[in-house]
Amino acid sequence: MKIEKEFLLIIKSSIFGDSEPDLGEKLMKSMLTMFWESESLPARIIFMTSGIFLTTNNSYAEEILKKFQEAGVTILSCGTCLEYYDRKDRLIIGSETNMKDSVRAMLEFKKVVTL
């Protein structure tokens, strides 16, 4: 696995696209799997808004995200979002971050992809 030091992935929803939730979950899980299989991993993944449901208890993406984390990818979840959804104590993958650090990353990374 190669971690691209200048690649930031931002996930802002627990589903991919604006379709039916079950389809959106399948597409998000598939997208994450394709990133994993590409062997060109982001250095950091930041989860925002409902995306934080992927890093907290009962996540359908827990298995694939643990692989990212074990490979050395930094996994971060928006603290304000965790608080809003009352999930601070349910974080199971990665750690909490804040908007200041998230914006700094968006400005510093050369490649930023948002899902």
N, C-alpha and C positions, 0 to 999 in steps of 0.2 A: 504494500500500500504506500502510495506517495501522498503526502499532505502538501497541498499548495499553500505556501505561507501567505500569499496575497489574495486568497479566495475566502470571502465571507458569504455565507448563506443565511438569509433571513426568512424565517417561516412565520407568516402572520395569520395563519388559519389552521384549524385542526383538520380541514379537508382541502383538497386541491380543486379549484374551480368553483363555479357557482351553481353546480348541479345538485342532484339529490345527495343527501348526506352519505348514504351507503356507497354510492359511486365515488363521491369525493374522497372517502376514506381509502377505497381501493386504489384510486389514482395516486393519492399521497404516498401510500405504502409502496406502490410500484415506483414512483419517482425517487423516493429515498433508496430503494433497492438498486435502481439504475445508477444513482450517484455512487453507491457502494461498489457496484460491479465495474464502474468506470476506472477504478483504482486511482482516481485523481480526486482526493478528498479535500473538502474545505478545511481551512485551519480552524475556523470557528463557525458555529451555528447558533444564531440567536432566535429564540422563540418569543413571539409577541402576540398580543390579543389572545384569541382562542387557540393559537398555536401552542400555548403552554399546556394544553390538555395532552399533548404528545409526550411531555416530560414529567407528567404527574401520574398518580395511581390510576390503574385501569386503562393505560394507554395501549391502543392497538399497535403502536409502533415501538413499543418498549424494546423488543428483541433487536431490531435493526439499529436503533439509536444506541444501545449498549455496545454494539459492534463499533460504531463510530467512536464512541468514548474510549473504548479499549485500544483503538488504533491510535489514539492521541489527539483526536479532535476535541476542541473545547466546546462544551455544550452549556449554553446560558439561557435562562428564562427571565423575562421581564418581571421585576419585583412588584411593580404597580399592578400588573396583570394578575400575578399570583394572588395578590391581596384582594383585588376586585372580585375574582372568582372564588375567593376563600379556599385557596389551594396551597398556601405557603407551606403548610405542614404535610403536604402530599407530594412534594417534589421528590422524584426517585432517580432522575438522571440529570447530571450536571449540577450547576449552582445558579444562584440568583444574581441578576445584574440590574443596573439602573439605566435610565435614559441617557445620562451624561456619557457613560462608557459605550453605550450602543451607538450614539451619534458619532463619538470619536472613532469607533471602528468603521462606520460607514464612510467617514471622510478619509481615513488612513489606508484602508484596503484598496488595492487597485482593481480588483474584480469583485463586484457585489451582485449577487443574484437573489431576487426576492420571489418567494412562492406564496 
